[in-house]
Amino acid sequence: MSVNTQKITIHENGMFLVFSVEADGDLLLLHAGPRPLEEEAVKPDARPGFRALELQAAGEDRAEYHGQLHRASYPGLRMKYAGHQDTRNELGRKVEIELRDPVTGLQAILHYQFYDGIAIFRSWTELVGGKEELSIEYVTSFALTGLAKEGIGRRDDKMAISYLYNGWQSELQYHTYSLPELGMSQLTSRSSRRIALSSAGSWAAAEFIPMALLENREAGTSLYWQIDHNGSWQWELFDQFDQLALLVSGPNEHDHHWLKKLAPGERFVTVPVAVGTVLGGVEQVAAELTAYRRRIRRPNDDNRQLQVIFNDYMNCLWGNPTTEKLLPLIDAAAETGCEYFCIDAGWYSAGEWWDGVGQWLPSEERFPEGIKFLMDRIRSKGMIPGLWLEIEVMGINSPKLPETDDSWFFMRHGKRVKDRSRYQLDFRNPAVVAHADEVLRRLVEDYGVGYIKMDYNINAGIGTETDADSFGDGLLEHNRAYLAWLDRLFARYPELIIENCSSGGMRIDYGMLSRHSIQSTSDQDDYLKYAQIAATAPIALTPEQAAVWSYPLREGDDEEVIFNMVNALLLRVHQSGHLAELSPRRKELVKEALDYYKSIRGHIPEAVPFWPLGLPVAESPWISLGLKHGDSRYLALWHVSGAERNVHLPLPELRGADLDLRTGYPSAKPVAWTWNRTAGVLTVELPEAKTARLLEIHRK
């Protein structure tokens, strides 16, 4: 490093960040890792590629642009260091670094917010317009080069990237790849190839959960990132001067039709990205992400109390409720120990309702005595009532439409955007907000609702042209307006629980989940397939927010009920199924599970997840998920398929200890087990497939 450079070194919460201000004023981020920087790892010829910001404006050059990469952008390459601040706030340390473009006068402030005790910082970029209007096409929230510089092995051999595929009824599919397996072998110093994931539209998790984990297996370290946004996003890995580089952003022009016109003095803030680095692998990453998600989440009682919700939809009424059908379900839900009762879709229409939603008035045909009669009945049974709602849309045949005009809806090319026979409401419009406010007021204050299942079954696509610089700009501002509406709603009704649902888990993102206390993980209606989704959930969201359906079938045996219940017992219970029609024995198994859940749920909001068999895939014959709380371990174990009678569960943290193990649920069917304290391996016998148990393990 030249004597004319200035180094900015940060050591916080076990993370080391090293910035360098070069002699010409360029700002480099040389290192972000759990160990100090090894200076010799940054080769002099690669040093210029360690830029801390990429920023592209319309009409500007792209110095080394190959293919679809966003590297070497202008005016990004001209931005010069103009000062920095290193302060503390109520969250932790806060570093802000200012850059300026000497040509346009554009200013960029790079924000790095740390959180005391957590190996994660939140990164975002703030732009301030310069001498004249600029059209911004791309700007990073975080940029880092040199991801594979530690160690002496080949990058192709030592690096592994993990992320989660997502889809309707197939959420949370965790997979790990080497870089060559994704077509990115290290063949050249600056390939046009990239590994890139993105989401375009109003489902942030339409195809992927907005997070990833990059492991250096030789160095024993992990870098991980999570995009805390409820709309479009993108990240890419690529080669830069023979170094592996990462760029993370919200929407951009190429991938999302986003462009922002920045007037002189105008400010624009990118979407926030959480970034962390630890010694270890996926379980260490999960612990830090879990702590971070709890820290940024809106304080609320629901995530401390974890009360049991009954919802009448899944493998039950399927969106066709009536008073006659609901009354026995209400009684059965109360008898088994449910604490909330949510009436799902269909309550607002006499018949087929999909394309007519938007007015949200109860159907007199379904409920001759009125919806309030059912709300009162639910409360008389000691439960809090809830209703399903899809406030962000309006059906193309809604009776509410005559009261609206085009300004209420997303527009593209002069036409209203339709998706699945619905229009997307634009929450930048005060009339839309007033409509939403009145619907929520009516449900809470007139009907007595204390729980809302807020569903969202469309993806509005790239955005809207109304009052926007681009389609993507319209979407981004709508995304932010919707979150602002949620903030006001929770301030108005702090005790109200609003579930985040979007055809199951299509919006598992911490733009939404920093507000919502509970998230639907899936619409999967096969309890055997749900085990894998449930077990994977804590890598993507906190256990106390991860709602899992448990729906004992009308016809089944004891083991079917047990498997169903174990799916949910370490997370949030979304009880369903025709409880009133179960045999007394099977109904008692439901009640036993809920009673057991109530005995351990106080530990869940403080526990961290672990996976003795690793994160599962859809075909895994055995699946395990554990929660660690102090010296106790709660372990869900599923034998999904295959003839193998025993499973061996590595518990390296407990190696050398004496253990006490009991079957927490079901108590009448304990498992046989042995503990190899020298090897730290627990062997459990569960001979039949399609069975599950919830185990408690305590260190003696």
N, C-alpha and C positions, 0 to 999 in steps of 0.2 A: 504493500500500500504506500502510495506517495506521501511525502511529508506535507503536501498541500491538500490532502484530503482530511475530512472531519468524520470521525466515527461516532455514531449514536448507538450505544449498547444498552439493551433492556434485558434484565433478568427478573422475571416475574412469574410466580406460581409454578416454578419448575421449567419454565420456557425461556429460551435465549433467542432474542431477536437482535440482529446487527444490521444497522443502516450505515451507508457511507455516502457522504457528500463529496463528490469528486472535484478535482481542481477546476473543471469547467462548469461546476454547479449541478451536474446531473445527480439525481438521487437514486441510489441502488439499495435494494434489500438483499443483502448478501446471505442471510441465514435466518431460518426460523426452525428451531429444533429443541429437543430436550437435553442436549449437551451443548457446551460452548462451541463456537465456531473453530474449526481447524483451518487456519488461514491458507495453508497450502492447497486446500481442497478447491479454492476459487482460483482457477487458472487465469493469468493475465489476459490471454486472448479471448477468454469467455466473459470477462468482467463486464463489458458494456451491455451484455444481455440480461443482467440482473436488475432490470428496471422495476421500480416499485409501482408504476402506473402505466397503463395503456389507455390512450385517448384518441379517438378518431373523429374528425370533423369533415363535413361535406366539402369537397373541392380541394382537400389537402392530399398530399402524396402518401403513399404507403411504401416505406423504404425497402422492406424485405418481404412484402406480402406474397405468399405463395398459397394457392388454393383458397381455402376458407378460413385460414388462420387470422387471428386478430393481433399478431405481434407487430412490432416496429411501426407504430402508428404516429401520425401527425395530427395535431400539434403535440402529442405525447412526447415525442423525441426532443422537442424544444424546451419542455418544461424544466425550469431551474429552481433549485432550492432557494427559499426566501425566509426561512426561519422555522422554529418549532417550539412547542410548549409541552412540558412534562408536568402534569398536575395529578391530583387525586380528587375523586368525588365519592358519593355514597356507595358506588358499586366497586370501586377499586381505582387502580392507576389508569390515567387517560393520557395518551400521547397524540398530539396533532402536529402534522408536518405540512407546511405551506409550500406550494410550488407556483411559479408564474411563468407565463409564456412571454418573452420579450417582444414578440412580433404582434400578437393580438391583444395582449394584456389579460388574457384569460387566467384566472386563478383556480387552483385546485387545492383543497385541504384534505389530506389523508387522515382519517380518524381510526385510532386503535384503542378500543375500550377493553380493559382487563377487568376480571371479576375475582375478588379476593378468594383465594383457596381453590380456584378451579383452573385447570390447564386449558383454558380457552380464552381467546379475545374476539371481540366483534369488530369487524372492519367495514368501513364504508368510505365513499368519496363524496365530497361536497364541491360543486363547481360554482364559481361566481363569474358572470359574464364580463367580457373585457371591453375593448374600444368600440366594437360593432357587433351586430347580431351574428352568432355562429349557429350552425346546425350540427348538433352532436349526434353521431351515429353509433358510437360505442364508447363505453367508459367502464373500467374495471371497478369492482368493489374490493377486490384483492388480487394481487399478482405476486408470484414467487417463482424464482428460477433456482436451479441447483438441487432439485428434489432427490436426486440419486447420488450426490457428491460424496456422501460418507461411505467408507468401505472401499475395498480394492477389487471386489468381484464385478463381473459384467452386469450392467443394468438389466439385461434380458433375463438374467438368472435370479437376481436378488429382489427385484421389485414386484409387487402384486397390488392390483387395484380391486377394490370391492365396492359394490353398490347394490341397490335394491330395485329390481323391476317391480312394476305395479300395474294392476289392471283390475277391472271389475270382477269380483269373486276370485281373484287370483292375486291379491295384494301381498306385498312384503316378501318377495322372492329374492333372497340374498345369494349373490354369486361372487366368486373371486376368480380373477384371471391374471396370468402373466401378461406383460405388455405385448410380447409377440403373439399371444393367443388372440389379441385384438388387432393384429396387423401392424404393430408398431415396433418392429425390430430395430435395433440400433445399427443402421446401415450407412448413415450419413450424418453430418453435423447439423444440418438444417433441412430436414425433410418437410414436404408439404403435408404429410400425414398428421392427423390428430386423432386423439380419442376424445370425443365430445358428447356430452349429454345435455339435453335441453328440454324445456317444456314451453309450449306456446299456447296461451289461452288462460281461462279462468279456473282450470283445474291444475294446480301446481304439481300434483302427483299423478297426472294422467297416465304416464308410462313409467316414470321413475320417481322414487322418493328423492327430494332435493338435498342429497347428502352423498358423501363418498369417503372412503378410507384408503390411503396409500401406505403400504408397508414396505420398509426396507428390512428384509429378513436377515440380511447379514449384520446390519447395525443394531437390529432389535428395536427399531423405532417405528412410530406411526405418525402420519400427518392426516388430519381429517377436517372436513368442512361441511357446513350445513347452511343452506340459503334460506333465510328467515323471511320468506315472501309468499304471498298468496296469489301470484300471477306468473308471468313469464320469467324464465331464468335460463342460464347457460353456464357450463364450465367446460374447459378444454385443457388437455395435456398435449404437449408437443415438444419438439427439439428446438433448442435455441443455443447456437454456438456449442453444439455437442453436449448441452446440458438439458435435462428434463425440466420443463417449465409448466406452470399452472396459471391460468387466468379464470377468475370467477366474476360473473356479472349478473345483473338483472336483464331486462330486455335489450335487444340491440336491433340495428336496422336489417342486417342480413338474415337473422334467424326469426325475428318476431315483428318485422315491419314497424320498428320503433325508431323515431327520430325526434329530438327535442330542439326547438329553436330557443336559443339562450340570448336574451337581450342584454345590453350593457347593465351591469349591476344585478341582474336577475340571478337567483340561486336555484340550483337543482341538486338533490341528494339521491344517491344511488340506493338500491336495496341493500340491507345489511347482510353480512355473511359472517357466520361463526367459524373460527379457525382454531385448531388446537394441535398440540404435538406432545406425545408421551413416549416413555420407554414401555414397550410391550405391544400387545396386539389388540384384538377386537374387544376383549373384556375390559381392558384398561380404558380403551376409547369409550365404551358404553358407560363406564362409571363417570367419566368426565362429562360426556354429553348429557347424562341423566341429571347431574348436578347443575349444569348450565341451564337446561330446560326448566328445572324447578326455580332457578334464580330469576329468569326473565318472565316467568308466568305471572299473570294477574293473581294477587293474593285472593284466596277464596276458601270458604268452608268445605266445599264439595271435595277438594283434593286432600282434605284431612279426614273427612268422615266416611267417604267411599260407600255411600248408601246404595242399596240394591234396587235396581230399576227393573220393573216388568214392562215389556212392550209387546203389544198384541199382534205384531206383524209376522215375524219369521216363523215359518212352519206352524202358523196359527191362523189368524184371520186374513192375512195377505191383503190388507188395504180394503177390507169390506166389513167394517164394524157396524153393529146395530145395538140398541139397548138390550135386546134379548140375548145376543151373543156375549155381550160384555159382562152382564151381571154375574154369571157363574165364574167367569175368569177373575173378576174383581175379588170375589170371595176366596177363590183358590189362591190367588196371589198373596192375599193378606194372611191366609192360613200357613203358607210356606215361609213367610217372613220377608216378603218384598216390602220396600219402603216408599217407592215411587211407582205410579201406574200411568203409563203413557199410552194414550189412544193414538195409533199411527194413522196412516193416510186413509182418506175416504170420508172423513167425518163431515165434510163441507159439500157433499154432492149426493143426490139421490141414487145416481147410477154411475156410468162410466165418467171419469172425472179428469183424465190426463190432460186434455187440451183446454179445459175450462177453468183451471185454477187461477186464483188472483184476487178473489173477493173475500174469501176466508170467513164465510158465515156458515153456521152449522145447519145441517140438513134436517128439516122437520120430518121428512119421511123416515130417516134412519133413527131419529131420536124424537118421538112424538112428545115426550115429556120435557124436551129441551136438553141442551148440553149441560146446563147447570145442574140438572138432576143427577147426571153421572158424576160430575165433578164433586158434588156434595156426597154422593154415595162412596166415592173413593176416599174422601176425607173421613167419613164416618167409620171406615175400616182401618183408620190409622195410617193411611198412605197419603202422599202428596200427588195431586193429579197433573198430568202432562198431555200435550197435544203435539202432533206432527205439523210442520209448517215448511213451506218452500218460498220464503219471502222475496227472493231475488229474481223471480220469474213471474210471467203472466202468460197463461195459455192463449193460443191464437183464437180461441172461441170463448174467452172469459167474459162474463157479464159486466166486468169492471171496465172493459176496453172503451166504451163510449165516453167515459170520464177522462180519458187520456189523449195524448197526441204523440207525434213522433219524438218529441223532446224527452219523453219518458224512457226511450229504448235505445239500445245499441243500433247504430246505423252504419251501413257500408254501401258506397256507390248509390246513395240516395234511397236505399231500401232498408227496412227493418231486418235485423239479423234474426233468423229463425233457427232453432235447433230442437229437434224432437218435439215439434208442435208447440214450442214455447218461445216467447220473446224474453230477451235479457233486459231487466230494468237497470237504469243508469243511476247510481247512487250519488252522482255529482249534482243531480237535479233536485232542488228543494221540494218539488211536488212529490217526487218519489220518496224522499225521506219522510215527508209528512204522512204519506200513505202508510209506510212501514211503521212509523211511530204509532199511528192510530190502530193498526192491526194488533201490534204488541200490547198497547194499552188495553184494548178490548179483551184480549186473551187473559192478561194478568189481572186487571182490575174488575172486569165484569164477570168473567168465567171462573176466576180463582185459580188459574194455572200457575204452577210452580216449577214446571219443567217443560222445555220445548225441544223437540227433536228437529233441529234446523237442517233440512235436507237441501240438496242442490244437484239436480239430475241432468244438467246440460253443461256443455263447455261452449262458452260464447266466442271462442276463437281468438283471432289476433287483436280484436279491439273494435273501436268505434271512431268514426270520423267527426262526430259532433264536438265542436269547441275543442279541437285537438290539433296538434301539429302533425300527427300521424295516427294510424290505427293503434299502434302500440302505446303511444302517449295517452290516448283516450282510455285504454285498458288500465294502464298503470295508475292514472289518476282516479279511475273508478275503484280499483283495488284499494287504494289508500282511503278513499271516501267511505267505502264499506267498513273498513276497520275502524275508522273514526266513528261511524254510526254505532258499531258494536261497543266501543268504549263508552259512548254516551248512554247506551242502553244498559250496560252493566252498572254504570254510576247511578242510573235512575232506579234500577231494580237489583240491588246487590245480592239478594238472596236467590234470585232466579238462576236456575241451571239451564244452560243452552248447550245441547249436544251438537258437535260439529259432525255433520254427515254429508256425504256427496257420492251418491250411488255406492255407499260403503266408504272406502278409504281414498277417494280421489283428491282429497284436500288434506292429506296428512302433511302439514307444513306448519312451521312455527311463526309464520305471520298470523295464521288462524289460532294455533294452539297456545300462543302467548296470551290469548283472550279466553278461549273456551277451556273449560275444565275437563271435558270428556269428549272422546273422539270415537266414532264408529270405525272399527278396523276392517269390516268386510260385510258384504251381502252373501257370503258363502252359506249355502243352505244344506251342505253335507257335513255333518259333525266330524266325520273322520278326516276330511280334507281341511277342516278348520284348525286342527291341532297344529299344523305347521305354521299357519298364519299367526295363531295366538302365541306360539313359542318364539317367533321372530319379532313380534311387535316391540319389545323393549329396546331393540337397537334403534328404532325410529321415533319412539315417543316414550314418555315416562309410564311406568306400569300403572300408576293411579289414574292416567288419562285414557288407557287403552281398553275400550269397551268391547267385550267379546260376547257374542250370542251363545246362550245355552238353551237348547230347545228340545227337551225330551219328547220323543215321538209318541203318537197315539198308541202304536203297537211296537213293543220292544221289550228287551229283558233288562235285568238289573244293570248289567255291564254297559248297555247303551246309555242309560241315565248317568251312570258314574263317569263315563268318558265325556259326555256332554258337559257335566258339571266341572270336571277337572280342567276342561278347556279354559274356563273363566276364573278359576279360584285364585290365581296369583295376579289378576289384573282387575278390571271392572266388570261386574256381572250385569249383563243384559239378559235377563231371564225372559223366556218366551215359551211357546208350546202350549198345547191344550191341557193345562194343569188340572182342570176340573174333570177331565176324562181319564186321568191316569189311575192305575190300580192303587189301592192304599199303600202297598209296599213301595212302589216306584215313587209315589208322591212323597212318602216319608224320606226316601233317599234325596229328593230335592231339598226338603226342609233340613235334613242333616247337613247337606253341603252348605246351605246358606247360613246355618248356625255356626258351622266351622269357619266360614269366611268371616263372619263378624268377630270371631275370636282372634283372628290374625290380621285383620285389615288395618289395625292401627300401626303395624310395622311396615306395610307396603309403601307409604309415602316417604319412608326414610331408607328403604332397601335399595340395593343395586343388583342388576341382573348378572347371571352367569349361565354358561351353556356347557355342561360336562361333556356332551357329545358333539360340541360345535353347533353353529347355527344350522338348522335343518334345511333340506331341500324337499320338494314336493314328494319325492319317492322314498324318503327316509323311512326304514322299517321301525326304528326306534327314535323317539324324540324326547328331549329333556329341556326344561327351563327351570332355573333356580333363581331365588331371590335371597340375598345375603343381608342379614340384619344382626350386627354384633357377632356373637358366637353362634348364632342360629342360622340354619339354612332351611328354606322351604323349597322343596323340589317336586315339580310336576313331571311325571314320567308316563309316556304313552308307548304302548306296544301296538303299533299300527298294523303291521303285516309281518308275515314270515313265521317259520316254525321254531326259531331259536327261543329257548326258554329263559335264558339269562342275558343280562346286559351288564357290561363293566363300565362304571362311571368314574373317570379320573377326578379326584378332588385334591389337587396338589397342595392347596393352602392348609389342608387338614392332615397332611402327612405327619406321622409320628404321634398324633393325638388319639385318645380314646373317645369313642363316639357313642351317643345314645340315639337310636333311630326308632321312630314309631310311625305307623300309618295314620296320618291325620284324617284322611278321608279315602274310602269309607272305613269307619272304625271296626266294623264287623268282618272285614276281609283284609287282614294284615298280610304284608309280603314277607317272604323269607329273604334274608340278606346275610352277607358276610362282609367284613371290613379288613382289608389288608393295610394295616397301619404303616408298614414299612414302605410299601409302594404308593400309598395314598389312593387306593382304588376301592370303590364300593361296588359290590356285585349284588344285584337284585334279581330275584326270580319273579317273573310275570309270564307264566307259560302260554297263555292264550292270547292270540292276536285280537285286536279291537277292544283292548282293555287299557285302563289308565288308573293311576293312583297319585295321591298327593302325600308326600312324605315330609316329615319333620326330622331334621338332623341337628343335634346339639352336641357341642364339645363338652365332655365331662370335666 
